[in-house]
């Protein structure tokens, strides 16, 4: 009997990313090919009220591909609520959260998956670069915040993380 592969559902909040969506899907597809003998993958796009054509483009991808699901929110609720919507509609063994603006590299997914295979229930990617408008203010704020609360995640912690389904189940209880 063949063992069932773990299924990774990638949760992608979208806000006005029409230019990035095709590039993102192309890069994710390469990762999906790389991992095909170890895991299956699908994509859950949560369109957070985009006004730039993302709605139509996501619908086109969804109509052509069974591995792409799309949720359209009525208006822009914000990044956090879009992620929460993704959690609520999650279907898989592992949830991988990433931003669609290409600051979170899809190419990090195999390394994150292998950390999970080695026993980690949560895997967090740290950005090596960030594009903040006011970098000095950003760095000063987080430097002071970490002096007060040293157990916080690193400064370059974003939403790019992999969570075991058991962790998602706990989050849903909240």
SERO-4910 file (N, C-alpha, C, O; in steps of 0.05 Angstrom, whole numbers):
BEGIN
 pado doro    nc1    nc2    nc3   cac1   cac2   cac3    cc1    cc2    cc3    oc1    oc2    oc3
  Unk    A     17    -24      0      0      0      0     18     25      0     37     27     16
  Unk    A     11     44    -18     27     68    -20     19     88      1     -4     93      7
  Unk    A     40    100     14     35    119     36     26    145     24     36    155      4
  Unk    A      6    158     38     -5    183     29     16    205     35     27    207     56
  Unk    A     20    222     14     39    244     18     26    266     34      2    271     31
  Unk    A     41    280     50     30    303     65     22    325     44     35    329     24
  Unk    A      0    339     50    -10    360     32     -4    387     44    -13    393     67
  Unk    A     10    404     29     16    432     37     -3    450     23     -4    451     -2
  Unk    A    -19    465     39    -35    486     26    -22    512     32    -18    520     55
  Unk    A    -16    527     11     -3    553     13    -24    574     14    -40    577     -5
  Unk    A    -25    589     36    -45    610     40    -32    637     33    -13    645     45
  Unk    A    -44    650     13    -33    674      2    -53    698      3    -71    699    -14
  Unk    A    -50    716     22    -67    740     21    -58    758     -2    -35    762     -7
  Unk    A    -78    768    -17    -72    784    -41    -86    811    -38   -109    813    -32
  Unk    A    -70    832    -43    -82    858    -46    -68    873    -68    -44    881    -65
  Unk    A    -81    876    -91    -70    891   -114    -43    879   -123    -23    893   -124
  Unk    A    -43    853   -129    -18    840   -137    -20    828   -165     -7    808   -171
  Unk    A    -36    841   -183    -40    830   -209    -14    825   -224    -12    805   -239
  Unk    A      6    842   -221     31    838   -235     48    815   -223     63    803   -238
  Unk    A     45    810   -197     61    789   -184     49    761   -186     63    742   -184
  Unk    A     22    759   -189      9    733   -188     20    713   -208     27    691   -200
  Unk    A     23    720   -234     34    700   -252     62    691   -245     69    668   -248
  Unk    A     79    710   -237    107    704   -230    107    686   -205    122    666   -204
  Unk    A     90    693   -185     88    677   -161     80    649   -167     92    630   -157
  Unk    A     59    645   -183     49    618   -189     71    603   -204     74    579   -199
  Unk    A     85    615   -222    106    602   -237    128    592   -217    137    569   -220
  Unk    A    136    608   -199    156    601   -179    146    579   -160    161    560   -153
  Unk    A    121    581   -152    109    560   -135    107    534   -149    111    513   -138
  Unk    A    100    535   -175     98    510   -191    125    496   -193    126    471   -193
  Unk    A    147    511   -194    173    499   -195    179    484   -168    191    462   -168
  Unk    A    171    496   -146    174    484   -120    157    459   -118    165    438   -108
  Unk    A    132    461   -129    114    438   -128    126    415   -144    124    392   -135
  Unk    A    139    420   -166    152    399   -182    175    387   -166    180    363   -166
  Unk    A    191    404   -153    213    395   -137    205    377   -114    219    358   -107
  Unk    A    182    382   -102    173    367    -79    153    345    -85    144    331    -67
  Unk    A    147    340   -111    125    322   -118    128    294   -107    107    281   -104
  Unk    A    152    284   -103    155    257    -92    152    257    -61    151    235    -49
  Unk    A    152    281    -49    151    282    -19    125    294     -8    117    288     14
  Unk    A    112    311    -24     88    325    -15     71    334    -39     82    338    -60
  Unk    A     45    337    -34     28    350    -54     24    379    -44     26    385    -21
  Unk    A     17    396    -63     13    425    -57    -11    436    -71    -19    427    -92
  Unk    A    -23    455    -58    -44    471    -70    -42    500    -60    -28    505    -41
  Unk    A    -56    518    -73    -54    546    -67    -82    557    -60   -101    553    -75
  Unk    A    -83    571    -38   -108    585    -30   -103    615    -29    -89    625    -12
  Unk    A   -114    628    -49   -111    657    -51   -134    670    -37   -157    663    -42
  Unk    A   -128    689    -19   -149    705     -6   -146    733    -16   -129    748     -8
  Unk    A   -164    740    -35   -164    767    -48   -177    786    -29   -201    785    -24
  Unk    A   -161    804    -18   -169    823      3   -179    849     -9   -170    871     -2
  Unk    A   -199    847    -27   -211    871    -39   -194    885    -60   -196    910    -62
  Unk    A   -178    871    -75   -162    883    -96   -178    898   -116   -201    890   -122
  Unk    A   -167    920   -127   -180    936   -147   -164    938   -173   -169    956   -189
  Unk    A   -145    921   -177   -126    923   -199   -128    902   -220   -111    900   -238
  Unk    A   -148    885   -219   -151    863   -238   -143    836   -226   -145    816   -240
  Unk    A   -134    836   -201   -127    811   -188   -151    792   -186   -149    768   -189
  Unk    A   -175    803   -182   -200    788   -180   -204    771   -205   -207    746   -204
  Unk    A   -202    784   -228   -207    770   -254   -184    750   -260   -189    728   -269
  Unk    A   -159    758   -254   -137    740   -259   -138    715   -242   -133    693   -252
  Unk    A   -144    718   -217   -147    695   -199   -169    677   -208   -166    652   -207
  Unk    A   -191    688   -217   -213    671   -227   -205    655   -251   -213    632   -255
  Unk    A   -189    668   -269   -179    653   -292   -162    630   -284   -165    608   -295
  Unk    A   -143    634   -266   -126    612   -256   -143    590   -243   -138    566   -248
  Unk    A   -162    598   -227   -179    579   -213   -195    562   -233   -199    538   -229
  Unk    A   -205    574   -254   -221    559   -274   -205    539   -289   -216    520   -300
  Unk    A   -179    543   -291   -161    525   -306   -147    504   -289   -137    484   -300
  Unk    A   -146    508   -263   -130    491   -246   -144    482   -221   -156    499   -206
  Unk    A   -143    456   -216   -157    446   -192   -140    450   -166   -151    446   -145
  Unk    A   -115    457   -169    -98    461   -145    -99    490   -136    -84    498   -118
  Unk    A   -116    507   -147   -118    535   -140   -146    540   -130   -166    536   -145
  Unk    A   -148    550   -106   -174    559    -95   -172    589    -90   -150    599    -84
  Unk    A   -195    603    -92   -195    632    -88   -219    639    -71   -241    630    -75
  Unk    A   -213    657    -51   -234    669    -35   -232    699    -40   -211    711    -38
  Unk    A   -254    711    -48   -255    740    -52   -270    753    -29   -293    748    -25
  Unk    A   -255    770    -15   -268    786      6   -281    811     -6   -272    821    -26
  Unk    A   -303    820      6   -319    841     -6   -304    868     -8   -308    883    -27
  Unk    A   -287    873     11   -270    897     10   -244    891     25   -240    869     34
  Unk    A   -227    911     26   -201    908     39   -204    908     70   -209    929     82
  Unk    A   -202    884     82   -203    882    111   -176    885    124   -174    891    148
  Unk    A   -155    879    109   -128    881    120   -114    853    120   -127    833    116
  Unk    A    -88    854    123    -72    830    121    -80    809    142    -83    785    135
  Unk    A    -83    817    167    -89    798    189   -116    784    184   -117    759    185
  Unk    A   -137    798    178   -163    785    172   -161    766    148   -175    746    147
  Unk    A   -146    774    128   -143    757    104   -129    730    112   -137    709    103
  Unk    A   -108    732    129    -95    708    139   -115    691    155   -115    667    152
  Unk    A   -130    704    172   -150    689    188   -170    675    171   -179    653    177
  Unk    A   -178    688    149   -197    675    130   -184    650    118   -197    630    115
  Unk    A   -158    653    111   -143    629    101   -142    607    121   -145    583    113
  Unk    A   -138    613    146   -138    592    167   -165    579    169   -167    554    170
  Unk    A   -186    595    168   -213    584    170   -220    565    147   -235    546    151
  Unk    A   -209    570    123   -216    554    100   -194    534     92   -194    522     71
  Unk    A   -174    531    110   -151    513    105   -160    484    102   -177    474    116
  Unk    A   -148    471     81   -152    442     77   -125    430     71   -114    434     49
  Unk    A   -114    416     89    -88    404     84    -76    393    110    -89    394    131
  Unk    A    -52    383    107    -37    373    130    -19    395    141    -13    395    165
  Unk    A    -10    412    124      9    434    131     -1    460    118    -10    460     95
  Unk    A      0    482    133     -7    508    122     18    524    120     34    526    138
  Unk    A     22    535     96     46    552     91     35    580     85     21    583     65
  Unk    A     42    599    101     34    626     97     56    642     84     79    639     91
  Unk    A     49    657     64     69    675     51     55    698     38     32    696     29
  Unk    A     69    720     37     59    744     23     63    740     -7     81    727    -16
  Unk    A     45    752    -22     46    749    -51     62    770    -65     64    770    -90
  Unk    A     75    788    -50     90    810    -63    118    802    -70    135    818    -77
  Unk    A    124    776    -68    150    764    -75    173    771    -55    196    766    -61
  Unk    A    166    783    -32    187    787    -12    193    761      3    214    757     14
  Unk    A    173    742      3    177    716     14    183    697     -9    166    692    -26
  Unk    A    207    686    -10    215    669    -33    202    641    -32    206    627    -12
  Unk    A    187    634    -52    177    606    -53    199    585    -52    194    563    -43
  Unk    A    222    592    -61    245    573    -61    253    564    -33    269    545    -30
  Unk    A    244    578    -12    250    570     15    231    547     25    237    535     46
  Unk    A    210    541     10    191    521     19    203    494     23    197    482     44
  Unk    A    220    483      5    231    457     10    247    455     37    244    435     51
  Unk    A    262    475     43    277    475     68    258    476     92    263    462    112
  Unk    A    237    492     90    217    493    111    203    466    114    199    457    137
  Unk    A    196    453     92    183    427     92    201    406    105    192    390    121
  Unk    A    227    407     99    246    387    110    249    392    140    254    372    155
  Unk    A    248    417    149    248    421    178    224    409    192    226    398    214
  Unk    A    201    410    178    177    398    189    180    367    189    173    354    209
  Unk    A    191    356    168    196    327    167    214    318    189    212    295    199
  Unk    A    232    336    198    250    329    220    238    335    248    252    334    268
  Unk    A    212    341    249    198    342    274    188    369    283    174    371    303
  Unk    A    194    391    268    184    417    276    155    420    270    146    414    247
  Unk    A    139    430    289    110    435    284    106    462    272     86    467    259
  Unk    A    125    481    278    124    508    266    151    514    255    172    509    268
  Unk    A    152    526    231    177    533    219    173    562    209    155    568    194
  Unk    A    191    580    218    189    608    211    213    616    194    235    610    201
  Unk    A    207    629    171    229    639    154    235    668    163    217    684    169
  Unk    A    261    674    164    270    701    170    279    714    145    295    703    130
  Unk    A    269    738    140    277    753    116    305    764    120    312    775    141
  Unk    A    321    761     99    348    772    100    348    801     92    367    816     99
  Unk    A    328    810     77    325    838     70    296    845     73    278    829     70
  Unk    A    291    871     78    264    882     80    263    908     65    283    923     64
  Unk    A    241    913     52    238    939     39    219    957     54    195    959     47
  Unk    A    229    969     75    213    987     92    218   1015     82    240   1022     73
  Unk    A    197   1032     84    199   1060     75    218   1076     93    234   1091     83
  Unk    A    216   1072    119    233   1086    138    249   1066    154    241   1059    176
  Unk    A    271   1056    143    286   1035    154    298   1042    182    298   1026    200
  Unk    A    307   1067    185    318   1076    211    297   1074    233    302   1064    255
  Unk    A    273   1084    227    251   1084    247    243   1055    253    239   1047    276
  Unk    A    241   1038    232    234   1010    235    254    996    253    247    982    272
  Unk    A    280    999    247    301    985    262    302    995    291    306    980    310
  Unk    A    299   1021    295    299   1032    322    276   1022    339    279   1014    362
  Unk    A    252   1021    327    228   1011    340    233    982    349    228    975    373
  Unk    A    242    965    331    246    937    338    269    932    357    269    913    373
  Unk    A    290    949    355    312    947    374    302    952    403    308    937    421
  Unk    A    286    973    406    275    980    432    255    959    442    254    952    465
  Unk    A    239    950    424    219    930    431    232    904    441    223    892    460
  Unk    A    254    896    428    268    872    436    283    875    462    289    856    476
  Unk    A    290    900    469    302    905    495    282    901    517    288    891    539
  Unk    A    257    909    512    235    906    531    225    877    533    220    866    554
  Unk    A    223    864    509    211    837    508    230    819    490    224    816    467
  Unk    A    251    809    502    271    794    487    262    767    475    275    756    458
  Unk    A    238    757    483    229    732    473    212    735    447    203    715    437
  Unk    A    209    759    438    194    763    413    209    751    389    234    746    391
  Unk    A    195    745    368    209    735    344    229    755    333    228    778    341
  Unk    A    248    746    316    268    764    306    255    787    290    232    786    281
  Unk    A    271    809    287    261    832    273    252    826    245    231    836    236
  Unk    A    265    808    231    258    802    203    238    780    200    236    767    179
  Unk    A    224    774    222    203    755    221    178    767    207    169    788    215
  Unk    A    169    753    187    145    762    173    123    741    177    121    729    198
  Unk    A    107    737    157     86    717    158     94    691    144     78    672    143
  Unk    A    118    690    133    127    667    118    133    644    138    155    643    149
  Unk    A    114    627    141    118    605    160    102    580    152     83    582    136
  Unk    A    110    558    162     98    532    157     87    522    184    102    520    203
  Unk    A     61    515    185     49    505    209     37    478    205     23    473    185
  Unk    A     43    460    223     30    434    222      0    437    226     -9    455    238
  Unk    A    -15    418    214    -44    419    216    -54    419    245    -75    431    251
  Unk    A    -39    406    263    -46    406    292    -45    434    303    -60    441    321
  Unk    A    -26    450    294    -23    478    303    -47    494    293    -58    511    307
  Unk    A    -54    490    268    -77    504    256   -102    497    271   -119    514    276
  Unk    A   -105    472    279   -129    463    294   -130    478    321   -152    486    329
  Unk    A   -107    482    334   -106    497    359   -113    527    354   -128    539    370
  Unk    A   -103    538    332   -109    566    326   -139    569    322   -151    589    331
  Unk    A   -151    550    308   -180    552    303   -197    551    329   -219    561    330
  Unk    A   -186    538    349   -200    537    375   -202    565    388   -219    570    405
  Unk    A   -183    582    381   -183    609    393   -206    625    383   -209    648    390
***
